[in-house]
Amino acid sequence: MARNTGHTGKQQLAARAAEWLDDKLVPVLGPPPLGPYGADDPQPEAHTSCPICGEPLAQHRLERDGEHSYLHCPNGSGVFETGRAA
């Protein structure tokens, strides 16, 4: 049922249409997802190993410089470019 929102004319019609559409879509699609507002990039899991040296990724340092990402391995085996942004 539409609520009295204080709108008049076309505004009230649009508000009622939006409420009707919301009432029909929420049971099917569910509530809107809440994002991680202001959250940092997720850290790699400790048990994930590096494809280059085999050490855990948690021990590595990832450097992002514009279009490039660099992976610094902890055992001194070097710095590797991990890819370019598309």
PAFI-266434 format. One record per residue (C-alpha): residue in one letter; x, y, z. Coordinates in steps of 0.001 Angstrom, whole numbers, plus 500000, padded with zeros to 6 digits. Layout:
REM PAFI-266434
AXYZ...
***
This chain:
REM PAFI-266434
M500000500000500000A501284503457499108R502299505777501891N501315509435502041T504644511086501235G503379514620500761H503929514556496992T501331515899494605G500233514937491102K502915513290488974Q505331513053491918Q502806511010493899L502171508754490905A505915508203490408A506400507487494126R503566504937494092A504989503297490951A508445503080492549E506998501535495721W504999499029493667L508053498054491638D510155497749494809D507491495552496431K507553493240493386L511344493048492913V512633492677496493P511074489219497019V512614488013493740L516027489721493796G516494490206497524P517759493336499237P520496495404497578P524052494372498478L525991496595500833G529472497395499621P532725497611501531Y532697501395501651G536243502613502225A537642499122502752D541223498382501726D542149495845499072P541763492311500371Q545050490818501563P546177487515500057E545496484486502195A548475483152504143H548248479662502642T548291480872499022S551748480286497584C553656482399495077P553664480963491537I557295482088491100C559151481102494283G556601478915496130E556698480938499380P553412482126500983L552062485285499335A551571486859502768Q555384487216502956H555564489089499640R555233492782498908L553008493914496027E553831497276494470R551381498952492108D552734501689489867G550117503036487496E549529500336484896H552035497814486296S552078495557489344Y555347494254490779L555712491275493089H558714491413495454C559686487910496598P561032487633500172N563844485181499412G565731487685497259S564919485972493983G563979489308492458V561128491513491417F558623490287488866E556068492218486852T552717490535487412G550785492171484585R549332495311483144A545954496868483725A543625496487480766
***
